[in-house]
Amino acid sequence: MDHVFIEGLELEAVIGIYDWERKIRQPLVFDLEMDFDNRVPAASDAIGDTLDYKAISDRIAQYVGQSQFGLVETLAERVAAIVIEEFGVSRVRLKLTKPSAIRGARGVGVRIERSRAA
Ligand SMILES: Nc1nc2c(c(=O)[nH]1)N=C([C@H](O)[C@@H](O)CO)CN2
């Protein structure tokens, strides 16, 4: 299976369970890998035949920027649902890293894989 990916998408959001976290915006990094048959756009050379990584990145940025969840689990789930439902992706692997959460750790977060219901 081919993929379209978005790696290291750096965004900011209100995210976290502690009182001090509700008052600031924190950096987040998104890595996505989406199943897609790239032979079709490769044959046509048409952006309309692709899974447009710019359109998906813009939509994720818009959603994450206004989000205010407590857990990274919740945000990861919502973003995966947007990718599947709005862009017709059959399967997405998503890693969400919160780089500034734990002193001494480069990052913490979640990695999920979701598929469109048959
Ligand atoms: N599995 C998770 N553990 C924790 C989360 C989370 O979202 N998922 N969040 C926090 C705090 O908000 C933390 O990021 C503050 O440093 C703690 N554990």
Backbone and ligand atoms as CSV (ligand in chain L), in Angstrom:
chain,resi,resn,atom,element,x,y,z
A,1,MET,N,N,0.846,-1.205,0.000
A,1,MET,CA,C,0.000,0.000,0.000
A,1,MET,C,C,0.874,1.245,0.000
A,2,ASP,N,N,0.494,2.197,-0.833
A,2,ASP,CA,C,1.178,3.492,-0.846
A,2,ASP,C,C,0.683,4.358,0.320
A,3,HIS,N,N,1.432,5.427,0.552
A,3,HIS,CA,C,1.040,6.360,1.606
A,3,HIS,C,C,1.284,7.798,1.158
A,4,VAL,N,N,0.543,8.700,1.772
A,4,VAL,CA,C,0.872,10.124,1.765
A,4,VAL,C,C,1.153,10.467,3.219
A,5,PHE,N,N,2.241,11.193,3.479
A,5,PHE,CA,C,2.555,11.487,4.879
A,5,PHE,C,C,2.757,12.979,5.129
A,6,ILE,N,N,2.564,13.335,6.375
A,6,ILE,CA,C,2.845,14.684,6.874
A,6,ILE,C,C,3.705,14.475,8.112
A,7,GLU,N,N,4.897,15.030,8.094
A,7,GLU,CA,C,5.854,14.749,9.168
A,7,GLU,C,C,6.247,16.044,9.878
A,8,GLY,N,N,6.188,16.033,11.193
A,8,GLY,CA,C,6.685,17.177,11.967
A,8,GLY,C,C,5.859,18.438,11.813
A,9,LEU,N,N,4.536,18.277,11.722
A,9,LEU,CA,C,3.665,19.452,11.622
A,9,LEU,C,C,3.567,20.100,13.007
A,10,GLU,N,N,4.193,21.261,13.146
A,10,GLU,CA,C,4.296,21.923,14.453
A,10,GLU,C,C,3.178,22.936,14.618
A,11,LEU,N,N,2.361,22.727,15.656
A,11,LEU,CA,C,1.218,23.593,15.916
A,11,LEU,C,C,1.167,23.914,17.404
A,12,GLU,N,N,0.311,24.868,17.766
A,12,GLU,CA,C,0.138,25.205,19.176
A,12,GLU,C,C,-1.332,25.110,19.547
A,13,ALA,N,N,-1.588,24.686,20.803
A,13,ALA,CA,C,-2.970,24.599,21.283
A,13,ALA,C,C,-2.997,24.714,22.794
A,14,VAL,N,N,-4.185,25.009,23.309
A,14,VAL,CA,C,-4.430,24.833,24.738
A,14,VAL,C,C,-4.631,23.334,24.945
A,15,ILE,N,N,-3.746,22.701,25.726
A,15,ILE,CA,C,-3.824,21.249,25.938
A,15,ILE,C,C,-3.214,20.903,27.294
A,16,GLY,N,N,-3.927,20.099,28.067
A,16,GLY,CA,C,-3.367,19.688,29.349
A,16,GLY,C,C,-4.414,19.645,30.443
A,17,ILE,N,N,-4.087,18.885,31.487
A,17,ILE,CA,C,-5.059,18.630,32.561
A,17,ILE,C,C,-4.874,19.543,33.765
A,18,TYR,N,N,-3.750,20.255,33.832
A,18,TYR,CA,C,-3.474,21.081,35.010
A,18,TYR,C,C,-3.938,22.528,34.790
A,19,ASP,N,N,-4.240,23.197,35.916
A,19,ASP,CA,C,-4.766,24.562,35.830
A,19,ASP,C,C,-3.850,25.467,35.019
A,20,TRP,N,N,-2.524,25.362,35.266
A,20,TRP,CA,C,-1.595,26.257,34.568
A,20,TRP,C,C,-1.592,25.997,33.055
A,21,GLU,N,N,-1.929,24.776,32.686
A,21,GLU,CA,C,-1.936,24.449,31.257
A,21,GLU,C,C,-3.151,25.030,30.533
A,22,ARG,N,N,-4.204,25.353,31.298
A,22,ARG,CA,C,-5.410,25.902,30.674
A,22,ARG,C,C,-5.227,27.363,30.313
A,23,LYS,N,N,-4.117,27.969,30.802
A,23,LYS,CA,C,-3.903,29.417,30.606
A,23,LYS,C,C,-2.878,29.715,29.528
A,24,ILE,N,N,-2.250,28.700,28.954
A,24,ILE,CA,C,-1.197,28.917,27.950
A,24,ILE,C,C,-1.446,28.048,26.724
A,25,ARG,N,N,-0.710,28.369,25.660
A,25,ARG,CA,C,-0.700,27.512,24.472
A,25,ARG,C,C,0.626,26.757,24.473
A,26,GLN,N,N,0.576,25.464,24.130
A,26,GLN,CA,C,1.792,24.651,24.141
A,26,GLN,C,C,2.058,24.067,22.755
A,27,PRO,N,N,3.332,23.829,22.445
A,27,PRO,CA,C,3.655,23.243,21.144
A,27,PRO,C,C,3.246,21.772,21.076
A,28,LEU,N,N,2.829,21.385,19.889
A,28,LEU,CA,C,2.484,19.993,19.589
A,28,LEU,C,C,3.085,19.649,18.226
A,29,VAL,N,N,3.432,18.396,18.032
A,29,VAL,CA,C,3.959,17.963,16.739
A,29,VAL,C,C,3.135,16.767,16.251
A,30,PHE,N,N,2.659,16.873,15.005
A,30,PHE,CA,C,1.843,15.814,14.401
A,30,PHE,C,C,2.618,15.119,13.287
A,31,ASP,N,N,2.606,13.795,13.315
A,31,ASP,CA,C,3.112,12.974,12.215
A,31,ASP,C,C,1.962,12.081,11.751
A,32,LEU,N,N,1.672,12.141,10.459
A,32,LEU,CA,C,0.571,11.339,9.919
A,32,LEU,C,C,1.052,10.521,8.735
A,33,GLU,N,N,0.535,9.301,8.651
A,33,GLU,CA,C,0.776,8.458,7.482
A,33,GLU,C,C,-0.591,7.928,7.038
A,34,MET,N,N,-0.966,8.246,5.780
A,34,MET,CA,C,-2.306,7.917,5.297
A,34,MET,C,C,-2.241,6.984,4.104
A,35,ASP,N,N,-3.036,5.918,4.137
A,35,ASP,CA,C,-3.097,4.994,3.008
A,35,ASP,C,C,-3.672,5.721,1.785
A,36,PHE,N,N,-3.052,5.542,0.643
A,36,PHE,CA,C,-3.605,6.118,-0.597
A,36,PHE,C,C,-2.913,5.470,-1.782
A,37,ASP,N,N,-3.680,5.205,-2.844
A,37,ASP,CA,C,-3.105,4.636,-4.063
A,37,ASP,C,C,-2.530,5.781,-4.909
A,38,ASN,N,N,-1.228,5.948,-4.843
A,38,ASN,CA,C,-0.597,7.077,-5.533
A,38,ASN,C,C,-0.396,6.845,-7.030
A,39,ARG,N,N,-0.801,5.678,-7.542
A,39,ARG,CA,C,-0.631,5.438,-8.980
A,39,ARG,C,C,-1.559,6.302,-9.818
A,40,VAL,N,N,-2.720,6.645,-9.260
A,40,VAL,CA,C,-3.694,7.451,-10.017
A,40,VAL,C,C,-3.145,8.861,-10.277
A,41,PRO,N,N,-2.762,9.627,-9.241
A,41,PRO,CA,C,-2.170,10.947,-9.517
A,41,PRO,C,C,-0.837,10.854,-10.264
A,42,ALA,N,N,-0.119,9.777,-10.076
A,42,ALA,CA,C,1.146,9.635,-10.807
A,42,ALA,C,C,0.890,9.523,-12.307
A,43,ALA,N,N,-0.228,8.916,-12.682
A,43,ALA,CA,C,-0.559,8.762,-14.107
A,43,ALA,C,C,-1.110,10.053,-14.695
A,44,SER,N,N,-1.907,10.800,-13.890
A,44,SER,CA,C,-2.571,12.007,-14.423
A,44,SER,C,C,-1.761,13.271,-14.197
A,45,ASP,N,N,-0.890,13.271,-13.217
A,45,ASP,CA,C,-0.145,14.461,-12.775
A,45,ASP,C,C,-1.093,15.588,-12.361
A,46,ALA,N,N,-2.248,15.226,-11.812
A,46,ALA,CA,C,-3.268,16.215,-11.439
A,46,ALA,C,C,-3.437,16.258,-9.930
A,47,ILE,N,N,-3.377,17.470,-9.342
A,47,ILE,CA,C,-3.528,17.626,-7.895
A,47,ILE,C,C,-4.893,17.121,-7.436
A,48,GLY,N,N,-5.885,17.230,-8.305
A,48,GLY,CA,C,-7.233,16.773,-7.953
A,48,GLY,C,C,-7.329,15.280,-7.733
A,49,ASP,N,N,-6.369,14.546,-8.219
A,49,ASP,CA,C,-6.373,13.086,-8.031
A,49,ASP,C,C,-5.582,12.659,-6.795
A,50,THR,N,N,-4.948,13.604,-6.111
A,50,THR,CA,C,-4.105,13.257,-4.967
A,50,THR,C,C,-4.879,13.304,-3.659
A,51,LEU,N,N,-4.241,12.810,-2.636
A,51,LEU,CA,C,-4.621,13.139,-1.269
A,51,LEU,C,C,-3.762,14.362,-0.953
A,52,ASP,N,N,-4.371,15.537,-0.958
A,52,ASP,CA,C,-3.629,16.810,-0.945
A,52,ASP,C,C,-3.099,17.096,0.472
A,53,TYR,N,N,-1.785,16.888,0.681
A,53,TYR,CA,C,-1.224,17.056,2.029
A,53,TYR,C,C,-1.299,18.500,2.500
A,54,LYS,N,N,-1.348,19.468,1.581
A,54,LYS,CA,C,-1.492,20.870,2.010
A,54,LYS,C,C,-2.901,21.126,2.541
A,55,ALA,N,N,-3.900,20.638,1.837
A,55,ALA,CA,C,-5.286,20.824,2.296
A,55,ALA,C,C,-5.491,20.154,3.658
A,56,ILE,N,N,-4.917,18.966,3.835
A,56,ILE,CA,C,-5.067,18.263,5.113
A,56,ILE,C,C,-4.319,19.003,6.226
A,57,SER,N,N,-3.110,19.455,5.935
A,57,SER,CA,C,-2.331,20.203,6.944
A,57,SER,C,C,-3.055,21.476,7.366
A,58,ASP,N,N,-3.621,22.198,6.394
A,58,ASP,CA,C,-4.343,23.439,6.701
A,58,ASP,C,C,-5.558,23.167,7.584
A,59,ARG,N,N,-6.266,22.097,7.281
A,59,ARG,CA,C,-7.468,21.757,8.066
A,59,ARG,C,C,-7.092,21.355,9.492
A,60,ILE,N,N,-6.020,20.576,9.629
A,60,ILE,CA,C,-5.566,20.172,10.960
A,60,ILE,C,C,-5.129,21.404,11.753
A,61,ALA,N,N,-4.393,22.308,11.112
A,61,ALA,CA,C,-3.925,23.523,11.783
A,61,ALA,C,C,-5.111,24.360,12.271
A,62,GLN,N,N,-6.132,24.467,11.427
A,62,GLN,CA,C,-7.325,25.252,11.792
A,62,GLN,C,C,-8.021,24.608,13.001
A,63,TYR,N,N,-8.148,23.284,12.974
A,63,TYR,CA,C,-8.851,22.583,14.059
A,63,TYR,C,C,-8.058,22.625,15.364
A,64,VAL,N,N,-6.788,22.301,15.280
A,64,VAL,CA,C,-5.952,22.222,16.484
A,64,VAL,C,C,-5.820,23.600,17.134
A,65,GLY,N,N,-5.708,24.635,16.313
A,65,GLY,CA,C,-5.518,25.997,16.821
A,65,GLY,C,C,-6.651,26.480,17.697
A,66,GLN,N,N,-7.872,25.983,17.459
A,66,GLN,CA,C,-9.016,26.418,18.273
A,66,GLN,C,C,-9.423,25.361,19.307
A,67,SER,N,N,-8.676,24.259,19.378
A,67,SER,CA,C,-9.054,23.179,20.300
A,67,SER,C,C,-8.576,23.478,21.732
A,68,GLN,N,N,-9.251,22.856,22.703
A,68,GLN,CA,C,-8.900,23.091,24.120
A,68,GLN,C,C,-9.093,21.815,24.933
A,69,PHE,N,N,-8.551,20.700,24.471
A,69,PHE,CA,C,-8.753,19.431,25.169
A,69,PHE,C,C,-7.790,19.299,26.339
A,70,GLY,N,N,-8.117,18.368,27.241
A,70,GLY,CA,C,-7.233,18.064,28.349
A,70,GLY,C,C,-6.160,17.058,27.935
A,71,LEU,N,N,-6.589,15.989,27.274
A,71,LEU,CA,C,-5.687,14.889,26.961
A,71,LEU,C,C,-5.232,14.894,25.500
A,72,VAL,N,N,-4.010,14.469,25.278
A,72,VAL,CA,C,-3.532,14.312,23.904
A,72,VAL,C,C,-4.302,13.184,23.213
A,73,GLU,N,N,-4.779,12.208,23.995
A,73,GLU,CA,C,-5.567,11.114,23.413
A,73,GLU,C,C,-6.799,11.656,22.684
A,74,THR,N,N,-7.481,12.606,23.333
A,74,THR,CA,C,-8.716,13.143,22.760
A,74,THR,C,C,-8.425,13.907,21.466
A,75,LEU,N,N,-7.406,14.751,21.500
A,75,LEU,CA,C,-7.068,15.533,20.312
A,75,LEU,C,C,-6.641,14.618,19.159
A,76,ALA,N,N,-5.836,13.600,19.461
A,76,ALA,CA,C,-5.390,12.676,18.411
A,76,ALA,C,C,-6.586,11.981,17.760
A,77,GLU,N,N,-7.533,11.569,18.582
A,77,GLU,CA,C,-8.729,10.869,18.071
A,77,GLU,C,C,-9.540,11.781,17.152
A,78,ARG,N,N,-9.720,13.026,17.558
A,78,ARG,CA,C,-10.521,13.968,16.755
A,78,ARG,C,C,-9.840,14.284,15.435
A,79,VAL,N,N,-8.541,14.435,15.461
A,79,VAL,CA,C,-7.820,14.742,14.212
A,79,VAL,C,C,-7.871,13.542,13.260
A,80,ALA,N,N,-7.719,12.337,13.804
A,80,ALA,CA,C,-7.811,11.144,12.950
A,80,ALA,C,C,-9.202,11.051,12.317
A,81,ALA,N,N,-10.230,11.380,13.083
A,81,ALA,CA,C,-11.607,11.333,12.557
A,81,ALA,C,C,-11.803,12.342,11.432
A,82,ILE,N,N,-11.234,13.527,11.570
A,82,ILE,CA,C,-11.330,14.549,10.512
A,82,ILE,C,C,-10.679,14.039,9.232
A,83,VAL,N,N,-9.506,13.450,9.362
A,83,VAL,CA,C,-8.781,12.955,8.182
A,83,VAL,C,C,-9.595,11.872,7.470
A,84,ILE,N,N,-10.191,10.987,8.234
A,84,ILE,CA,C,-10.967,9.888,7.645
A,84,ILE,C,C,-12.282,10.399,7.050
A,85,GLU,N,N,-13.008,11.204,7.813
A,85,GLU,CA,C,-14.360,11.603,7.394
A,85,GLU,C,C,-14.349,12.700,6.332
A,86,GLU,N,N,-13.458,13.663,6.445
A,86,GLU,CA,C,-13.487,14.801,5.519
A,86,GLU,C,C,-12.641,14.584,4.274
A,87,PHE,N,N,-11.659,13.705,4.362
A,87,PHE,CA,C,-10.768,13.510,3.211
A,87,PHE,C,C,-10.858,12.095,2.633
A,88,GLY,N,N,-11.773,11.295,3.155
A,88,GLY,CA,C,-12.019,9.978,2.578
A,88,GLY,C,C,-10.867,9.001,2.716
A,89,VAL,N,N,-10.033,9.216,3.709
A,89,VAL,CA,C,-8.883,8.326,3.910
A,89,VAL,C,C,-9.365,7.004,4.539
A,90,SER,N,N,-8.855,5.894,4.051
A,90,SER,CA,C,-9.318,4.603,4.567
A,90,SER,C,C,-8.593,4.217,5.860
A,91,ARG,N,N,-7.316,4.630,5.979
A,91,ARG,CA,C,-6.580,4.322,7.211
A,91,ARG,C,C,-5.524,5.392,7.476
A,92,VAL,N,N,-5.436,5.815,8.718
A,92,VAL,CA,C,-4.443,6.822,9.094
A,92,VAL,C,C,-3.688,6.359,10.336
A,93,ARG,N,N,-2.389,6.537,10.286
A,93,ARG,CA,C,-1.562,6.363,11.489
A,93,ARG,C,C,-1.152,7.756,11.926
A,94,LEU,N,N,-1.367,8.052,13.196
A,94,LEU,CA,C,-1.124,9.417,13.683
A,94,LEU,C,C,-0.313,9.360,14.973
A,95,LYS,N,N,0.773,10.121,15.008
A,95,LYS,CA,C,1.570,10.284,16.227
A,95,LYS,C,C,1.449,11.740,16.658
A,96,LEU,N,N,1.064,11.931,17.902
A,96,LEU,CA,C,0.952,13.286,18.456
A,96,LEU,C,C,1.944,13.411,19.602
A,97,THR,N,N,2.899,14.312,19.449
A,97,THR,CA,C,3.945,14.526,20.455
A,97,THR,C,C,3.732,15.863,21.150
A,98,LYS,N,N,3.887,15.833,22.479
A,98,LYS,CA,C,3.852,17.068,23.284
A,98,LYS,C,C,5.281,17.268,23.783
A,99,PRO,N,N,6.067,18.081,23.094
A,99,PRO,CA,C,7.506,18.127,23.370
A,99,PRO,C,C,7.874,18.746,24.710
A,100,SER,N,N,7.064,19.665,25.201
A,100,SER,CA,C,7.470,20.410,26.401
A,100,SER,C,C,6.819,19.879,27.675
A,101,ALA,N,N,6.193,18.696,27.618
A,101,ALA,CA,C,5.400,18.230,28.766
A,101,ALA,C,C,6.251,17.736,29.934
A,102,ILE,N,N,7.300,16.991,29.649
A,102,ILE,CA,C,8.067,16.333,30.702
A,102,ILE,C,C,9.527,16.759,30.642
A,103,ARG,N,N,9.998,17.366,31.727
A,103,ARG,CA,C,11.405,17.773,31.786
A,103,ARG,C,C,12.294,16.533,31.646
A,104,GLY,N,N,13.245,16.600,30.768
A,104,GLY,CA,C,14.154,15.476,30.578
A,104,GLY,C,C,13.751,14.557,29.441
A,105,ALA,N,N,12.511,14.713,28.950
A,105,ALA,CA,C,12.067,13.889,27.818
A,105,ALA,C,C,11.983,14.756,26.563
A,106,ARG,N,N,12.425,14.212,25.439
A,106,ARG,CA,C,12.329,14.959,24.181
A,106,ARG,C,C,10.862,15.153,23.797
A,107,GLY,N,N,10.060,14.193,24.167
A,107,GLY,CA,C,8.638,14.303,23.872
A,107,GLY,C,C,7.868,13.170,24.503
A,108,VAL,N,N,6.556,13.387,24.698
A,108,VAL,CA,C,5.641,12.335,25.142
A,108,VAL,C,C,4.389,12.465,24.293
A,109,GLY,N,N,3.565,11.436,24.294
A,109,GLY,CA,C,2.348,11.546,23.509
A,109,GLY,C,C,1.741,10.211,23.179
A,110,VAL,N,N,1.037,10.168,22.051
A,110,VAL,CA,C,0.328,8.950,21.659
A,110,VAL,C,C,0.542,8.652,20.184
A,111,ARG,N,N,0.392,7.386,19.882
A,111,ARG,CA,C,0.437,6.928,18.498
A,111,ARG,C,C,-0.815,6.086,18.289
A,112,ILE,N,N,-1.635,6.426,17.287
A,112,ILE,CA,C,-2.870,5.660,17.062
A,112,ILE,C,C,-2.977,5.297,15.589
A,113,GLU,N,N,-3.793,4.287,15.322
A,113,GLU,CA,C,-4.098,3.902,13.943
A,113,GLU,C,C,-5.603,3.712,13.860
A,114,ARG,N,N,-6.253,4.398,12.919
A,114,ARG,CA,C,-7.706,4.316,12.787
A,114,ARG,C,C,-8.084,4.059,11.329
A,115,SER,N,N,-9.162,3.287,11.152
A,115,SER,CA,C,-9.637,2.950,9.815
A,115,SER,C,C,-11.089,3.391,9.662
A,116,ARG,N,N,-11.476,3.653,8.413
A,116,ARG,CA,C,-12.863,3.989,8.130
A,116,ARG,C,C,-13.706,2.726,8.291
A,117,ALA,N,N,-14.873,2.891,8.915
A,117,ALA,CA,C,-15.757,1.729,9.086
A,117,ALA,C,C,-16.199,1.227,7.727
A,118,ALA,N,N,-16.271,-0.103,7.594
A,118,ALA,CA,C,-16.621,-0.682,6.277
A,118,ALA,C,C,-18.072,-0.424,5.931
L,1,LIG,N1,N,-1.550,9.575,28.676
L,1,LIG,C1,C,-1.515,10.886,29.054
L,1,LIG,N2,N,-0.867,11.217,30.173
L,1,LIG,C2,C,-0.836,12.506,30.536
L,1,LIG,C3,C,-1.433,13.512,29.765
L,1,LIG,C4,C,-2.117,13.121,28.592
L,1,LIG,O1,O,-2.684,13.949,27.842
L,1,LIG,N3,N,-2.134,11.799,28.265
L,1,LIG,N4,N,-1.318,14.824,30.150
L,1,LIG,C5,C,-0.653,15.187,31.218
L,1,LIG,C6,C,-0.437,16.596,31.534
L,1,LIG,O2,O,-1.293,17.465,30.861
L,1,LIG,C7,C,1.063,16.850,31.196
L,1,LIG,O3,O,1.225,16.900,29.787
L,1,LIG,C8,C,1.619,18.062,31.859
L,1,LIG,O4,O,3.024,17.927,31.952
L,1,LIG,C9,C,-0.044,14.209,32.140
L,1,LIG,N5,N,-0.164,12.852,31.675
